Amino acid sequence: MPTAVSVPGYRFRPTPPSLLDMLRHGVADLAAVIPATILEEPAVQLPGPGAPLVVADPELVRELLGNRAGNFARNRMMRRLFRRTWGTGLAAAEGKSWQAQRRAAAPFFRPAAIAAQAEGFTRATDDVLVEYADGGSVELASLARRIVARVVFGQLVAAGDEADADEIAHLMPEYVALVAAFGTADLAPLPESWIDGLRGLHNARSTTRIAAISHAIAAARKDKERSDDLIDMLAPVGPVEDNIRGLLPAAMDSTAAGLTWALYCLATMPDWQSRCPESGPDTLRPFVREVLRLFPPGPHLVRTAAMDDALGGHRVRKGQTIVASIYAMHRHRAHWHNPDSFDPSRFGPGAPRQVAYLPFGTGERMCIAAQFAELEILTIAHRIAGRFRIEVEERPAVSLKVATRPVGGVPARLVPRGT
């Protein structure tokens, strides 16, 4: 049985960017200006006055996000992204408000509480798969979004009749593209509302509709008994409507992208697919961890130097952007053998701890739902592969905008087991 399989990967530029490249792409598409040397070097300084320093060494990433996090604040663009989606909710909050909301949410994501969610992941999957009883053509990214949307409304946000999971799943790609759209205008000293207007956020159907749905869910909750969902836990210390609106993309977009890659990888590896009908979901744990290595949900985490400093031998000026390239670290030539090959044995029984593996970040701002998302992906992928053979013909290109996702989706076919 083969243990290492070639999978798609993002192609960093072969040569360093020019100043013109930085001007054209440095804000709108960060990955487009990162040279391929980041896969071999601990850090790369991009050209231009105050240009970002990109780090891909695990020790430097931990310095940036954890050990010396006080020296590096959240980047202005990332603050803008979180403000657009979360308002003053959990992921956008700072200081005491963030601490209070983080503490309030923590019990929902304790290991025992997460384990109890697995049945709900299965129900959400079966709710969608009933449409494919006889198999048929499917686009894997769309399938993943529809299932994950049901998880969101079934386990994170009790929405009742105020939300349609399929509608949210349909709106999400456009919504994420809009709220995460950046360009040179974002560098201008303009009011936030003006910049949002330039991006089309005020009138776009996806943003207005998701705002309306979040408002309706929040309003309806006032007359209902407690649901013991995540929003109820956050309600005493955080804004209800903001947290509902923020959870929709946060719980859907990156998880759906990871699930899409898991399904694609299963489709290209029949030996792993064949295990699912006869084994429990946990058999896929090393498989899913390898998926998250090669296709990390957040490919780049961005910070800004709060003071003059140094990192990895590079001088850093106050206000300079520092980029932790999780994607590059996960495929770095110095830290992985055959880094672009899919090999779940890296995470199998007896495998050493992988120090260059941080799919959900690190430090106090590490994704609080990391274990939830991992179990969600492996449970749903196992359920689908246990009931169907997944077949794909195309090898998708990889985008590193916001999340690591396949460009244009992944057309596939589901074939019922036993046929």
LINZI-V87682 format. One record per residue. N is the residue number from 1. PSI is psi in whole degrees, -180 to 180 (none if undefined). OMEGA is omega as a letter, one per 40 degrees, with the letter a starting at -180 (NA if undefined). Layout:
# LINZI-V87682
N:PSI:OMEGA / N:PSI:OMEGA
This chain:
# LINZI-V87682
1:127:a / 2:144:i / 3:-16:a / 4:126:a / 5:141:i / 6:136:i / 7:165:i / 8:155:i / 9:159:i / 10:139:i / 11:101:i / 12:157:a / 13:142:a / 14:-21:a / 15:157:i / 16:149:a / 17:153:i / 18:172:i / 19:-34:i / 20:-41:i / 21:-43:a / 22:-42:a / 23:-41:a / 24:-40:a / 25:-15:a / 26:-28:i / 27:-44:a / 28:-35:a / 29:85:a / 30:-43:a / 31:-29:a / 32:-18:a / 33:4:i / 34:123:a / 35:157:a / 36:-16:i / 37:-15:i / 38:-19:i / 39:-4:a / 40:-22:a / 41:154:i / 42:-29:a / 43:153:i / 44:127:i / 45:119:i / 46:154:a / 47:153:i / 48:154:a / 49:121:i / 50:16:a / 51:157:a / 52:149:i / 53:127:a / 54:126:a / 55:143:a / 56:9:i / 57:133:a / 58:-36:i / 59:-40:i / 60:-38:i / 61:-41:i / 62:-34:i / 63:-45:a / 64:-45:a / 65:-20:a / 66:-72:a / 67:-38:i / 68:36:a / 69:-29:i / 70:-21:i / 71:-11:a / 72:113:a / 73:167:i / 74:139:a / 75:149:a / 76:-41:a / 77:-40:i / 78:-37:i / 79:-40:i / 80:-43:i / 81:-47:a / 82:-35:i / 83:-39:i / 84:-37:a / 85:-41:a / 86:-10:a / 87:-112:i / 88:20:i / 89:-172:a / 90:-58:a / 91:-22:a / 92:-18:a / 93:157:i / 94:164:i / 95:-136:a / 96:-34:i / 97:-45:i / 98:-44:i / 99:-44:a / 100:-43:a / 101:-39:i / 102:-44:i / 103:-40:a / 104:-36:a / 105:-23:a / 106:-43:a / 107:-30:a / 108:-26:a / 109:19:i / 110:152:a / 111:-45:a / 112:-39:i / 113:-39:i / 114:-45:a / 115:-34:a / 116:-12:a / 117:-13:a / 118:-38:i / 119:-38:i / 120:-36:i / 121:-41:a / 122:-43:i / 123:-43:a / 124:-39:i / 125:-48:a / 126:-32:a / 127:-34:i / 128:-40:a / 129:-18:i / 130:-25:i / 131:-13:a / 132:31:a / 133:-35:a / 134:11:a / 135:-167:i / 136:180:a / 137:147:a / 138:151:i / 139:121:a / 140:-37:i / 141:-40:i / 142:-43:i / 143:-46:a / 144:-45:a / 145:-41:a / 146:-41:i / 147:-46:a / 148:-35:i / 149:-37:i / 150:-34:i / 151:-44:a / 152:-50:a / 153:-15:i / 154:-25:a / 155:-23:a / 156:-42:a / 157:105:i / 158:107:a / 159:-17:a / 160:-135:a / 161:3:a / 162:-8:a / 163:145:i / 164:116:a / 165:-40:a / 166:-35:i / 167:-46:i / 168:-43:i / 169:-37:i / 170:-38:a / 171:-25:a / 172:-43:a / 173:-46:i / 174:-41:a / 175:-49:a / 176:-42:i / 177:-37:a / 178:-50:a / 179:-23:a / 180:12:i / 181:125:i / 182:155:i / 183:-171:a / 184:-27:i / 185:-27:a / 186:-14:i / 187:-13:a / 188:148:i / 189:65:a / 190:155:i / 191:147:a / 192:-41:a / 193:-32:i / 194:-44:a / 195:-41:i / 196:-39:i / 197:-42:i / 198:-32:i / 199:-7:i / 200:17:a / 201:-29:a / 202:-32:a / 203:-5:a / 204:142:a / 205:-41:a / 206:-42:a / 207:-41:i / 208:-37:a / 209:-43:i / 210:-37:i / 211:-42:a / 212:-42:i / 213:-43:i / 214:-41:i / 215:-43:a / 216:-42:i / 217:-45:a / 218:-43:a / 219:-40:a / 220:-29:a / 221:-22:a / 222:-27:a / 223:10:a / 224:160:i / 225:164:i / 226:143:a / 227:-8:a / 228:28:i / 229:-177:a / 230:-36:a / 231:-39:i / 232:-37:i / 233:-35:a / 234:-22:a / 235:-40:a / 236:-20:a / 237:-6:a / 238:164:a / 239:122:a / 240:-53:a / 241:-41:i / 242:-42:a / 243:-33:i / 244:-49:a / 245:-37:a / 246:-35:a / 247:-29:a / 248:-57:i / 249:-36:a / 250:-41:a / 251:-14:a / 252:-51:a / 253:-57:a / 254:-36:i / 255:-43:i / 256:-37:i / 257:-45:i / 258:-41:i / 259:-40:i / 260:-46:i / 261:-36:i / 262:-42:i / 263:-40:i / 264:-47:a / 265:-38:i / 266:-40:a / 267:-31:a / 268:-1:a / 269:80:a / 270:-28:a / 271:-36:i / 272:-39:i / 273:-42:a / 274:-18:i / 275:-26:a / 276:-41:a / 277:-25:a / 278:3:a / 279:166:i / 280:166:a / 281:-31:a / 282:-16:i / 283:-22:a / 284:1:a / 285:-51:i / 286:-32:i / 287:-49:a / 288:-36:i / 289:-34:i / 290:-36:i / 291:-45:a / 292:-23:i / 293:-50:a / 294:-28:a / 295:66:a / 296:140:a / 297:-47:i / 298:99:a / 299:-28:a / 300:134:i / 301:130:a / 302:136:i / 303:167:i / 304:134:i / 305:127:i / 306:-8:a / 307:166:i / 308:136:a / 309:-172:i / 310:147:i / 311:119:i / 312:34:a / 313:0:i / 314:134:i / 315:135:a / 316:128:i / 317:148:i / 318:132:a / 319:-9:a / 320:145:i / 321:135:i / 322:130:a / 323:121:i / 324:107:a / 325:90:i / 326:-39:i / 327:-48:a / 328:-39:i / 329:-39:a / 330:-16:i / 331:22:a / 332:135:a / 333:-27:a / 334:-13:a / 335:-6:a / 336:140:i / 337:132:a / 338:61:a / 339:-24:a / 340:3:i / 341:147:i / 342:114:a / 343:90:a / 344:-15:i / 345:-17:i / 346:-26:a / 347:14:a / 348:180:i / 349:132:i / 350:-6:i / 351:144:i / 352:157:i / 353:133:a / 354:106:a / 355:-21:a / 356:34:a / 357:106:a / 358:64:a / 359:-21:a / 360:20:i / 361:-166:i / 362:173:a / 363:-174:a / 364:-22:i / 365:10:i / 366:145:a / 367:120:a / 368:-22:a / 369:21:a / 370:-51:a / 371:-35:i / 372:-48:a / 373:-41:i / 374:-46:i / 375:-37:i / 376:-48:a / 377:-48:a / 378:-35:i / 379:-46:a / 380:-44:i / 381:-42:i / 382:-41:a / 383:-45:a / 384:-47:a / 385:-22:i / 386:-25:a / 387:-23:a / 388:152:i / 389:133:i / 390:125:a / 391:132:i / 392:154:i / 393:-29:a / 394:148:i / 395:105:a / 396:152:i / 397:163:a / 398:132:i / 399:143:i / 400:26:i / 401:114:i / 402:-66:i / 403:164:i / 404:109:a / 405:157:i / 406:137:i / 407:123:i / 408:7:i / 409:-178:a / 410:95:i / 411:138:a / 412:176:i / 413:135:i / 414:127:i / 415:118:a / 416:140:i / 417:140:i / 418:-2:i / 419:none:NA
